[in-house]
Amino acid sequence: MNDIQRKQLSQTRQMVENLFSGEGTGHDWWHIVRVRNMALTIAAEEKADLFITEMGAYLHDIADHKFHGGDDTIGPQKAREWLQEIAVADKEHDAIVDIVDQVTFKGAGVETMAMSMEAKCVQDADRLDALGAVGIARTFAYGGAKNREIYNPNIAPEMHASFEAYKSSVAPTINHFYEKLLLLKDRMNTATGRRLGAARHQFMVEYLDQFYSEWEGNS
């Protein structure tokens, strides 16, 4: 990595920190930090380009569709504008925008496969942050921010067959475990993602067992 790239990363880190600090839905600055750290760990194992991976991790949520009326084109557009502003080289520029475009989960029945190794690293890192103890905390933070019920046994989870159906869902938070989170361990791209995903998945399964036991007054 050269000095120009280090400066571009520093500029991007500062911009994203300013944009996401204090955000309360679980998509905050510290989510970005965790994804960045994990993506770089995976990238080192997979021999991926560290500059493209790190930049993609910083920018992966820059304009998430959940906060822009369901429009999944705004994120790549905003990333492209920023990369042009700080003069990232064209080849790297396109690879980073592709990460922003490919990383998002879009429904149980929608294939969202990352193409480049760098995109696979960032996608796995982002999905790992949706699992385990942190993933549970983030899930309820988002549900609360969106004024959703914690659980309603009369509303069954739905395996959304399209992005339109997925992004328009207002189901209780517990449903999200079945509609997305418990599906992620089998959608990891890398060996590191699969290993860590399995452990975090099991933690969530055990959490749900305890949740239902308490819900029924059995423990």
Backbone as CSV, one residue per row, in Angstrom:
resi,resn,N_x,N_y,N_z,CA_x,CA_y,CA_z,C_x,C_y,C_z
1,MET,0.839,-1.187,0.000,0.000,0.000,0.000,0.879,1.244,0.000
2,ASN,0.575,2.204,-0.859,1.417,3.384,-0.968,0.864,4.545,-0.128
3,ASP,1.615,5.646,-0.095,1.240,6.787,0.737,-0.069,7.428,0.286
4,ILE,-0.310,7.448,-1.029,-1.560,8.027,-1.531,-2.746,7.208,-1.026
5,GLN,-2.638,5.892,-1.087,-3.719,5.031,-0.616,-3.941,5.191,0.886
6,ARG,-2.849,5.319,1.636,-2.999,5.523,3.088,-3.731,6.822,3.382
7,LYS,-3.434,7.857,2.632,-4.133,9.133,2.814,-5.605,8.991,2.444
8,GLN,-5.891,8.281,1.352,-7.281,8.087,0.932,-8.075,7.294,1.978
9,LEU,-7.430,6.320,2.582,-8.084,5.555,3.640,-8.352,6.431,4.859
10,SER,-7.391,7.260,5.213,-7.559,8.162,6.350,-8.711,9.140,6.106
11,GLN,-8.768,9.687,4.900,-9.853,10.610,4.557,-11.214,9.906,4.628
12,THR,-11.245,8.680,4.133,-12.499,7.929,4.114,-12.927,7.560,5.526
13,ARG,-11.976,7.127,6.331,-12.286,6.787,7.724,-12.905,7.984,8.440
14,GLN,-12.328,9.167,8.269,-12.831,10.354,8.942,-14.222,10.721,8.437
15,MET,-14.420,10.642,7.133,-15.721,10.967,6.561,-16.801,10.032,7.096
16,VAL,-16.506,8.742,7.106,-17.497,7.764,7.540,-17.758,7.878,9.044
17,GLU,-16.710,8.107,9.828,-16.906,8.286,11.266,-17.813,9.485,11.541
18,ASN,-17.590,10.574,10.840,-18.439,11.764,11.008,-19.886,11.463,10.621
19,LEU,-20.059,10.627,9.585,-21.392,10.331,9.069,-22.178,9.405,9.987
20,PHE,-21.501,8.442,10.622,-22.196,7.385,11.342,-22.109,7.467,12.863
21,SER,-21.298,8.340,13.420,-21.177,8.414,14.875,-22.507,8.786,15.515
22,GLY,-22.885,8.036,16.556,-24.117,8.316,17.270,-25.358,7.712,16.648
23,GLU,-25.228,7.009,15.536,-26.364,6.375,14.877,-26.917,5.277,15.800
24,GLY,-28.243,5.136,15.892,-28.827,4.286,16.914,-29.529,3.031,16.457
25,THR,-29.368,2.622,15.211,-30.086,1.436,14.731,-29.206,0.187,14.658
26,GLY,-27.957,0.299,15.103,-27.037,-0.821,14.970,-26.191,-0.744,13.718
27,HIS,-26.378,0.308,12.918,-25.581,0.522,11.708,-24.670,1.736,11.926
28,ASP,-24.048,1.779,13.076,-23.288,2.949,13.517,-21.808,2.833,13.144
29,TRP,-21.029,3.804,13.606,-19.588,3.824,13.330,-18.894,2.569,13.833
30,TRP,-19.303,2.060,14.999,-18.602,0.895,15.550,-18.931,-0.374,14.778
31,HIS,-20.092,-0.429,14.145,-20.364,-1.516,13.203,-19.374,-1.454,12.048
32,ILE,-19.146,-0.261,11.529,-18.175,-0.094,10.439,-16.787,-0.542,10.880
33,VAL,-16.390,-0.157,12.086,-15.063,-0.527,12.609,-14.940,-2.049,12.709
34,ARG,-15.968,-2.695,13.255,-15.902,-4.156,13.396,-15.833,-4.841,12.027
35,VAL,-16.622,-4.367,11.078,-16.594,-4.954,9.737,-15.234,-4.734,9.094
36,ARG,-14.701,-3.543,9.238,-13.363,-3.248,8.686,-12.309,-4.189,9.265
37,ASN,-12.325,-4.357,10.594,-11.320,-5.203,11.243,-11.446,-6.657,10.808
38,MET,-12.674,-7.162,10.780,-12.884,-8.551,10.386,-12.580,-8.756,8.902
39,ALA,-12.970,-7.805,8.065,-12.695,-7.928,6.628,-11.198,-8.006,6.362
40,LEU,-10.419,-7.217,7.083,-8.970,-7.250,6.898,-8.376,-8.563,7.405
41,THR,-8.925,-9.102,8.477,-8.469,-10.406,8.974,-8.718,-11.480,7.925
42,ILE,-9.912,-11.479,7.350,-10.243,-12.464,6.312,-9.398,-12.233,5.065
43,ALA,-9.229,-10.959,4.689,-8.460,-10.634,3.483,-7.014,-11.099,3.581
44,ALA,-6.439,-10.987,4.778,-5.061,-11.455,4.963,-4.975,-12.966,4.747
45,GLU,-5.975,-13.702,5.207,-6.005,-15.152,5.020,-6.223,-15.529,3.560
46,GLU,-7.031,-14.752,2.876,-7.427,-15.079,1.505,-6.534,-14.427,0.452
47,LYS,-5.548,-13.666,0.908,-4.608,-12.972,0.000,-5.334,-11.972,-0.910
48,ALA,-6.341,-11.310,-0.368,-7.081,-10.295,-1.114,-6.352,-8.962,-1.028
49,ASP,-6.701,-8.035,-1.901,-6.110,-6.703,-1.894,-6.597,-5.947,-0.655
50,LEU,-5.663,-5.532,0.197,-6.035,-4.941,1.478,-6.607,-3.537,1.327
51,PHE,-6.119,-2.773,0.364,-6.633,-1.417,0.166,-8.088,-1.466,-0.302
52,ILE,-8.367,-2.267,-1.300,-9.733,-2.371,-1.822,-10.665,-2.914,-0.740
53,THR,-10.201,-3.923,0.005,-11.019,-4.502,1.073,-11.332,-3.474,2.152
54,GLU,-10.320,-2.763,2.607,-10.529,-1.797,3.691,-11.430,-0.654,3.236
55,MET,-11.204,-0.161,2.042,-12.033,0.925,1.538,-13.484,0.443,1.363
56,GLY,-13.661,-0.761,0.859,-15.004,-1.310,0.704,-15.707,-1.473,2.040
57,ALA,-14.965,-1.887,3.056,-15.557,-2.044,4.388,-15.998,-0.703,4.951
58,TYR,-15.182,0.319,4.790,-15.562,1.652,5.280,-16.827,2.173,4.596
59,LEU,-16.970,1.866,3.308,-18.050,2.462,2.526,-19.273,1.565,2.359
60,HIS,-19.246,0.352,2.898,-20.293,-0.616,2.544,-21.697,-0.180,2.956
61,ASP,-21.811,0.662,3.976,-23.130,1.122,4.430,-23.364,2.603,4.137
62,ILE,-22.606,3.182,3.233,-22.615,4.639,3.079,-24.011,5.200,2.793
63,ALA,-24.848,4.443,2.134,-26.240,4.875,1.917,-27.102,3.627,1.816
64,ASP,-27.223,2.914,2.921,-27.948,1.649,2.959,-29.406,1.850,2.534
65,HIS,-29.920,0.894,1.754,-31.288,1.017,1.238,-32.321,1.139,2.363
66,LYS,-32.016,0.598,3.555,-32.979,0.633,4.662,-33.271,2.057,5.117
67,PHE,-32.363,2.974,4.800,-32.527,4.355,5.253,-32.725,5.322,4.086
68,HIS,-32.959,4.757,2.889,-33.156,5.596,1.706,-34.315,5.074,0.868
69,GLY,-35.410,4.787,1.558,-36.629,4.396,0.863,-36.532,3.106,0.083
70,GLY,-35.604,2.229,0.478,-35.457,0.956,-0.210,-34.666,1.023,-1.497
71,ASP,-34.093,2.169,-1.814,-33.345,2.331,-3.063,-31.920,1.813,-2.878
72,ASP,-31.591,0.696,-3.549,-30.272,0.098,-3.387,-29.252,0.632,-4.387
73,THR,-29.619,1.684,-5.134,-28.661,2.285,-6.073,-27.939,3.486,-5.472
74,ILE,-28.466,4.020,-4.369,-27.882,5.238,-3.800,-26.504,4.960,-3.200
75,GLY,-26.356,3.807,-2.522,-25.071,3.484,-1.910,-23.924,3.461,-2.906
76,PRO,-24.021,2.666,-3.979,-22.963,2.674,-4.986,-22.736,4.054,-5.594
77,GLN,-23.796,4.815,-5.787,-23.663,6.162,-6.339,-22.868,7.068,-5.397
78,LYS,-23.212,7.028,-4.106,-22.507,7.852,-3.127,-21.045,7.421,-2.994
79,ALA,-20.817,6.111,-3.036,-19.441,5.620,-2.966,-18.641,6.104,-4.168
80,ARG,-19.236,6.035,-5.351,-18.553,6.478,-6.565,-18.200,7.964,-6.484
81,GLU,-19.131,8.764,-6.016,-18.881,10.205,-5.890,-17.738,10.489,-4.925
82,TRP,-17.717,9.771,-3.806,-16.654,9.985,-2.822,-15.296,9.562,-3.375
83,LEU,-15.245,8.419,-4.017,-13.978,7.922,-4.563,-13.439,8.848,-5.650
84,GLN,-14.333,9.442,-6.413,-13.908,10.436,-7.396,-13.367,11.681,-6.707
85,GLU,-14.008,12.076,-5.623,-13.586,13.275,-4.896,-12.175,13.140,-4.346
86,ILE,-11.814,11.938,-3.886,-10.480,11.754,-3.316,-9.516,11.113,-4.318
87,ALA,-9.950,11.019,-5.581,-9.091,10.619,-6.705,-8.515,9.210,-6.564
88,VAL,-9.365,8.257,-6.210,-8.950,6.849,-6.213,-8.807,6.382,-7.656
89,ALA,-7.773,5.609,-7.921,-7.497,5.130,-9.281,-8.687,4.351,-9.839
90,ASP,-8.900,4.448,-11.157,-10.091,3.898,-11.799,-10.305,2.407,-11.509
91,LYS,-9.249,1.605,-11.612,-9.385,0.158,-11.414,-9.845,-0.145,-9.996
92,GLU,-9.227,0.519,-9.025,-9.603,0.307,-7.627,-10.985,0.888,-7.354
93,HIS,-11.251,2.029,-7.951,-12.531,2.715,-7.817,-13.685,1.777,-8.174
94,ASP,-13.606,1.120,-9.319,-14.667,0.232,-9.773,-14.819,-0.979,-8.861
95,ALA,-13.703,-1.519,-8.401,-13.747,-2.690,-7.518,-14.400,-2.346,-6.186
96,ILE,-14.157,-1.158,-5.667,-14.739,-0.726,-4.389,-16.235,-0.497,-4.540
97,VAL,-16.637,0.158,-5.613,-18.070,0.382,-5.857,-18.800,-0.954,-5.983
98,ASP,-18.169,-1.931,-6.613,-18.771,-3.256,-6.731,-19.027,-3.869,-5.357
99,ILE,-18.115,-3.663,-4.415,-18.314,-4.171,-3.054,-19.570,-3.557,-2.443
100,VAL,-19.688,-2.245,-2.532,-20.848,-1.547,-1.973,-22.139,-2.059,-2.606
101,ASP,-22.081,-2.373,-3.886,-23.254,-2.844,-4.622,-23.629,-4.274,-4.253
102,GLN,-22.644,-5.104,-3.928,-22.881,-6.538,-3.784,-23.069,-7.019,-2.346
103,VAL,-22.686,-6.228,-1.365,-22.572,-6.748,-0.002,-23.908,-6.998,0.679
104,THR,-24.976,-6.294,0.301,-26.227,-6.296,1.050,-27.060,-7.556,0.842
105,PHE,-27.597,-8.081,1.937,-28.572,-9.172,1.909,-29.899,-8.613,1.396
106,LYS,-30.550,-9.320,0.465,-31.755,-8.783,-0.165,-32.959,-9.712,-0.097
107,GLY,-32.877,-10.728,0.766,-34.018,-11.619,0.934,-33.609,-13.078,0.882
108,ALA,-34.365,-13.904,1.603,-34.024,-15.327,1.702,-33.960,-16.004,0.338
109,GLY,-34.838,-15.579,-0.565,-34.896,-16.214,-1.877,-34.150,-15.475,-2.960
110,VAL,-33.322,-14.505,-2.555,-32.600,-13.682,-3.527,-31.108,-13.978,-3.418
111,GLU,-30.503,-14.382,-4.511,-29.069,-14.664,-4.507,-28.295,-13.355,-4.504
112,THR,-27.413,-13.201,-3.527,-26.576,-11.998,-3.427,-25.130,-12.434,-3.255
113,MET,-24.598,-13.003,-4.308,-23.244,-13.553,-4.261,-22.215,-12.478,-4.591
114,ALA,-21.250,-12.325,-3.713,-20.142,-11.419,-3.983,-19.241,-12.023,-5.059
115,MET,-18.704,-11.179,-5.937,-17.947,-11.680,-7.078,-16.445,-11.703,-6.828
116,SER,-15.869,-10.577,-6.437,-14.425,-10.520,-6.231,-14.068,-11.064,-4.849
117,MET,-12.794,-11.430,-4.656,-12.369,-11.903,-3.344,-12.518,-10.807,-2.303
118,GLU,-12.255,-9.564,-2.689,-12.400,-8.454,-1.746,-13.862,-8.281,-1.315
119,ALA,-14.774,-8.408,-2.259,-16.198,-8.319,-1.931,-16.623,-9.472,-1.033
120,LYS,-16.069,-10.650,-1.260,-16.381,-11.802,-0.413,-15.926,-11.562,1.018
121,CYS,-14.755,-10.956,1.162,-14.230,-10.671,2.506,-15.117,-9.680,3.244
122,VAL,-15.533,-8.619,2.564,-16.374,-7.605,3.205,-17.768,-8.162,3.477
123,GLN,-18.314,-8.916,2.534,-19.636,-9.487,2.743,-19.639,-10.442,3.934
124,ASP,-18.637,-11.293,4.040,-18.549,-12.193,5.189,-18.422,-11.413,6.488
125,ALA,-17.593,-10.388,6.498,-17.402,-9.586,7.708,-18.700,-8.906,8.122
126,ASP,-19.425,-8.370,7.163,-20.696,-7.706,7.443,-21.717,-8.716,7.972
127,ARG,-21.745,-9.899,7.400,-22.685,-10.923,7.840,-22.310,-11.468,9.215
128,LEU,-21.027,-11.590,9.500,-20.609,-12.027,10.829,-21.058,-11.034,11.894
129,ASP,-21.082,-9.752,11.562,-21.501,-8.744,12.532,-23.012,-8.759,12.753
130,ALA,-23.729,-9.505,11.919,-25.172,-9.690,12.115,-25.469,-10.939,12.928
131,LEU,-24.436,-11.681,13.321,-24.588,-12.930,14.054,-24.043,-12.798,15.474
132,GLY,-24.294,-13.822,16.283,-23.739,-13.865,17.626,-24.326,-12.823,18.560
133,ALA,-23.608,-12.551,19.646,-24.074,-11.613,20.670,-24.257,-10.212,20.110
134,VAL,-23.290,-9.750,19.321,-23.400,-8.418,18.724,-24.565,-8.384,17.747
135,GLY,-24.726,-9.426,16.973,-25.822,-9.475,16.017,-27.183,-9.389,16.694
136,ILE,-27.341,-10.084,17.816,-28.597,-10.017,18.560,-28.851,-8.599,19.039
137,ALA,-27.822,-7.963,19.602,-27.970,-6.585,20.086,-28.365,-5.651,18.953
138,ARG,-27.717,-5.796,17.805,-28.004,-4.930,16.664,-29.430,-5.155,16.147
139,THR,-29.874,-6.406,16.157,-31.202,-6.726,15.654,-32.288,-6.036,16.469
140,PHE,-32.156,-6.085,17.780,-33.172,-5.440,18.620,-33.036,-3.922,18.613
141,ALA,-31.828,-3.412,18.434,-31.660,-1.961,18.294,-32.400,-1.468,17.054
142,TYR,-32.259,-2.196,15.950,-32.933,-1.799,14.710,-34.447,-1.926,14.852
143,GLY,-34.899,-3.036,15.430,-36.334,-3.224,15.599,-36.961,-2.139,16.454
144,GLY,-36.272,-1.761,17.528,-36.779,-0.689,18.377,-36.815,0.640,17.657
145,ALA,-35.772,0.917,16.885,-35.712,2.179,16.138,-36.836,2.267,15.113
146,LYS,-37.278,1.108,14.609,-38.348,1.066,13.609,-39.723,0.789,14.230
147,ASN,-39.784,0.820,15.564,-41.052,0.670,16.286,-41.727,-0.670,16.001
148,ARG,-40.921,-1.732,15.915,-41.468,-3.053,15.643,-41.682,-3.840,16.934
149,GLU,-42.677,-4.714,16.927,-42.869,-5.618,18.052,-41.629,-6.497,18.217
150,ILE,-41.360,-6.885,19.464,-40.280,-7.837,19.693,-40.655,-9.192,19.100
151,TYR,-41.868,-9.649,19.414,-42.318,-10.960,18.945,-43.834,-10.969,18.932
152,ASN,-44.393,-11.610,17.934,-45.830,-11.814,17.862,-46.051,-13.222,17.320
153,PRO,-46.462,-14.153,18.177,-46.599,-15.545,17.719,-47.659,-15.733,16.645
154,ASN,-48.460,-14.727,16.406,-49.493,-14.826,15.366,-48.979,-14.422,13.981
155,ILE,-47.745,-13.927,13.924,-47.161,-13.506,12.643,-45.984,-14.423,12.319
156,ALA,-46.138,-15.248,11.323,-45.104,-16.219,10.969,-44.006,-15.569,10.140
157,PRO,-42.761,-16.051,10.276,-41.686,-15.573,9.400,-42.009,-15.865,7.941
158,GLU,-41.446,-15.052,7.053,-41.686,-15.193,5.615,-40.349,-15.255,4.892
159,MET,-40.184,-16.265,4.049,-38.977,-16.382,3.251,-39.158,-15.565,1.969
160,HIS,-38.742,-14.329,2.000,-39.029,-13.388,0.927,-38.380,-13.826,-0.386
161,ALA,-39.195,-13.865,-1.425,-38.731,-14.320,-2.736,-38.181,-13.193,-3.589
162,SER,-38.322,-11.944,-3.111,-37.838,-10.807,-3.884,-37.299,-9.741,-2.946
163,PHE,-36.466,-8.865,-3.483,-35.941,-7.746,-2.702,-37.064,-6.805,-2.300
164,GLU,-38.036,-6.630,-3.179,-39.166,-5.751,-2.880,-39.919,-6.241,-1.647
165,ALA,-40.160,-7.550,-1.577,-40.872,-8.117,-0.432,-40.042,-7.994,0.838
166,TYR,-38.759,-8.255,0.723,-37.881,-8.212,1.892,-37.799,-6.807,2.481
167,LYS,-37.566,-5.813,1.635,-37.346,-4.463,2.152,-38.631,-3.803,2.640
168,SER,-39.793,-4.335,2.242,-41.057,-3.746,2.678,-41.608,-4.419,3.933
169,SER,-40.917,-5.439,4.437,-41.396,-6.165,5.605,-41.364,-5.290,6.858
170,VAL,-42.406,-5.398,7.669,-42.467,-4.706,8.962,-42.748,-5.721,10.065
171,ALA,-42.297,-6.932,9.873,-42.562,-8.031,10.798,-41.835,-7.821,12.127
172,PRO,-42.280,-8.527,13.183,-41.602,-8.431,14.482,-40.130,-8.819,14.385
173,THR,-39.354,-8.342,15.341,-37.905,-8.536,15.301,-37.508,-10.002,15.335
174,ILE,-38.170,-10.822,16.130,-37.810,-12.242,16.186,-37.909,-12.895,14.812
175,ASN,-38.850,-12.467,13.991,-38.973,-13.037,12.645,-37.699,-12.845,11.830
176,HIS,-36.986,-11.753,12.090,-35.779,-11.439,11.327,-34.702,-12.512,11.512
177,PHE,-34.716,-13.177,12.651,-33.761,-14.269,12.857,-33.955,-15.342,11.796
178,TYR,-35.204,-15.667,11.485,-35.516,-16.734,10.539,-35.473,-16.253,9.091
179,GLU,-35.795,-14.992,8.903,-35.853,-14.439,7.547,-34.479,-14.053,7.008
180,LYS,-33.487,-13.904,7.913,-32.146,-13.544,7.479,-31.047,-14.191,8.318
181,LEU,-31.029,-13.902,9.615,-29.841,-14.161,10.424,-29.444,-15.631,10.475
182,LEU,-30.405,-16.519,10.647,-30.087,-17.940,10.743,-29.738,-18.556,9.385
183,LEU,-29.899,-17.794,8.322,-29.535,-18.269,6.986,-28.081,-17.949,6.638
184,LEU,-27.465,-17.050,7.400,-26.186,-16.488,6.973,-25.017,-17.457,7.064
185,LYS,-25.014,-18.358,8.021,-23.846,-19.241,8.177,-23.615,-20.095,6.934
186,ASP,-24.687,-20.411,6.222,-24.554,-21.231,5.017,-24.320,-20.391,3.761
187,ARG,-24.209,-19.073,3.942,-23.983,-18.185,2.805,-22.643,-17.462,2.901
188,MET,-21.779,-17.959,3.765,-20.443,-17.377,3.876,-19.594,-17.791,2.678
189,ASN,-18.671,-16.910,2.323,-17.841,-17.132,1.140,-16.495,-17.777,1.448
190,THR,-15.992,-17.569,2.657,-14.615,-17.944,2.986,-14.589,-18.943,4.142
191,ALA,-13.448,-19.609,4.288,-13.286,-20.573,5.389,-13.396,-19.878,6.741
192,THR,-12.814,-18.693,6.856,-12.901,-17.939,8.109,-14.344,-17.564,8.405
193,GLY,-15.059,-17.100,7.403,-16.451,-16.748,7.579,-17.289,-17.939,8.005
194,ARG,-17.052,-19.090,7.394,-17.818,-20.288,7.739,-17.522,-20.750,9.163
195,ARG,-16.256,-20.686,9.558,-15.881,-21.129,10.909,-16.496,-20.232,11.976
196,LEU,-16.302,-18.945,11.839,-16.838,-18.007,12.825,-18.360,-17.937,12.753
197,GLY,-18.887,-18.048,11.551,-20.331,-18.003,11.390,-21.020,-19.160,12.091
198,ALA,-20.424,-20.351,12.064,-21.027,-21.515,12.713,-21.133,-21.314,14.218
199,ALA,-20.084,-20.773,14.830,-20.090,-20.544,16.277,-21.111,-19.480,16.665
200,ARG,-21.165,-18.402,15.910,-22.103,-17.324,16.223,-23.540,-17.767,15.961
201,HIS,-23.732,-18.573,14.923,-25.054,-19.126,14.631,-25.553,-19.949,15.811
202,GLN,-24.700,-20.810,16.353,-25.115,-21.672,17.464,-25.507,-20.843,18.683
203,PHE,-24.790,-19.754,18.934,-25.136,-18.859,20.039,-26.549,-18.309,19.861
204,MET,-26.901,-17.957,18.628,-28.229,-17.407,18.363,-29.316,-18.471,18.519
205,VAL,-29.038,-19.686,18.121,-29.987,-20.781,18.304,-30.280,-20.977,19.786
206,GLU,-29.227,-20.967,20.595,-29.394,-21.136,22.037,-30.147,-19.952,22.639
207,TYR,-29.877,-18.754,22.135,-30.608,-17.573,22.613,-32.100,-17.719,22.331
208,LEU,-32.461,-18.147,21.131,-33.865,-18.296,20.777,-34.546,-19.364,21.626
209,ASP,-33.847,-20.448,21.915,-34.408,-21.473,22.799,-34.752,-20.864,24.157
210,GLN,-33.842,-20.079,24.697,-34.080,-19.438,25.986,-35.201,-18.409,25.890
211,PHE,-35.233,-17.663,24.804,-36.277,-16.650,24.601,-37.663,-17.290,24.658
212,TYR,-37.859,-18.381,23.906,-39.173,-19.018,23.857,-39.531,-19.649,25.198
213,SER,-38.543,-20.180,25.893,-38.796,-20.752,27.214,-39.290,-19.679,28.177
214,GLU,-38.643,-18.515,28.152,-39.081,-17.418,29.015,-40.440,-16.864,28.564
215,TRP,-40.661,-16.816,27.268,-41.925,-16.303,26.730,-43.103,-17.127,27.237
216,GLU,-42.904,-18.436,27.303,-43.970,-19.346,27.752,-44.020,-19.490,29.258
217,GLY,-43.091,-18.822,29.953,-43.076,-18.915,31.418,-42.527,-20.207,31.945
218,ASN,-41.635,-20.823,31.180,-41.065,-22.105,31.568,-39.704,-22.005,32.226
219,SER,-39.136,-20.827,32.255,-37.826,-20.678,32.900,-37.656,-19.253,33.373
